[in-house]
Every structure is written in C-alpha cells, then in structure tokens.
C-alpha cells in the first residue's frame, strides 16, 4: 500500500543550526503538507504546497521556514535557524486533491522528531 | 477559520466497555476524517465520512456524521487494550489545509 515516508525519524540539532526534514509523498498525489505536533499538544498546520508553490501557510510558518520540491519525488521542510521551541514532531502529508474538496483524505508519514538543544 | 472541538479530552475505561467520543464544529465540513495516533507515530487514517447522517462501521468502531455535517461521533464496542491511543478528527478546510481537533486520548485497561 502506498505510504508517505519521512527521514530522518529523529534529528537532534543545536540551537541556531539549520535542519532539513525530508518527505516522499505518495507518488500520484499532488498536494503536500507539513504539520507539527509539540509533545502532548494539538496537530498544527504549517504549510500546504501545490504546483510548486505554497498554497497556504499558518502564522507558525515564518521566515525561518521554507519548503521545496527539489525533484519529482521529495518534499522538504527547512528551518533556517532552529530555536528551542521548534522541538516537535513534524509530519508530512499528501492528498490527491485539495483539502475540503469532496472526500479528499490526507495521508501522513511517521514523522520526524526534532529536538533542539 | 474552521475549528474542531473534541470531547472528552481523556477517557479511561476497562476492557469490554463501550464508549463514544465526539467531534464538533460550528462550521460545515464537506467531509470529516478520523485518525488514530499512537505515541511517537503519525496519524493513521481510520475512515472518512462524507454524507450528512452517514454511518460507517470498521469492525468494532462505528462512525457517524451529523445530519448538518458539523459534527461526528466515534463509538467503540467492547473496547480492547489495543484500542488505546489518541483519536483525532480532521476536516478539509475550504482553503488549502486540513484542520485537526485536539483529540481524545483513550486508555483501555485490561
């Protein structure tokens, strides 16, 4: 069964360092998302991406964050200068159609646990 | 912005009991998804409900979408320890993302 895969599963980084989280969405999906979940808290939307550009972003997704689809399969989230409060699980998701359209479903990866020390 | 609320926030029951958890919004959604999340893992899609009043069954789990498509419920019959986890509802925002409720954390004790 097709699945969303994320690497690495766990990343430890020093405050101020840049990190890149990688995702391979389901191959025939066109809409991609990043979410984060701080330990014990809600799943929060960061950004959605379609047709090689950002569709929507939340207030969390500030200038320190960027996304890219460098080739036909990968979808990356970069945090330029990490802060302690960026520590969270980061989930990538994909869907075959846009959110809110009929019964469109999002499928999630297993997540990357980012720890900023 | 469309928001989803879930209740109860926490639920601890004995194996074999039945339970219902709820997902509510003041907004209409074209569909709602239910996910289950285990610690340290990503949300796993259980079901999508689309039509107002729709009922879907997945083994011992029964999902219902409200007639007005603003709320949904998940009923588990004869809960088992393997049902333990965080149950999340999510809906497609009439924008470009999926919005999640805060979840119900279920603990089924043997």
Interface residues (C-beta under 8 A of the other chain):
Chain A: X4 X6 X31 X33 X35 X42 X43 X44 X45 X48 X50 X55 X56 X58 X89 X91 X93 X95 X98 X99 X100 X101 X102 X103 X104 X105 X106 X107 X108 X109 X110 X111 X113
Chain B: X29 X30 X31 X33 X35 X40 X41 X42 X43 X44 X45 X48 X50 X88 X90 X91 X92 X93 X94 X95 X96 X97 X98 X99 X100 X101 X102 X103
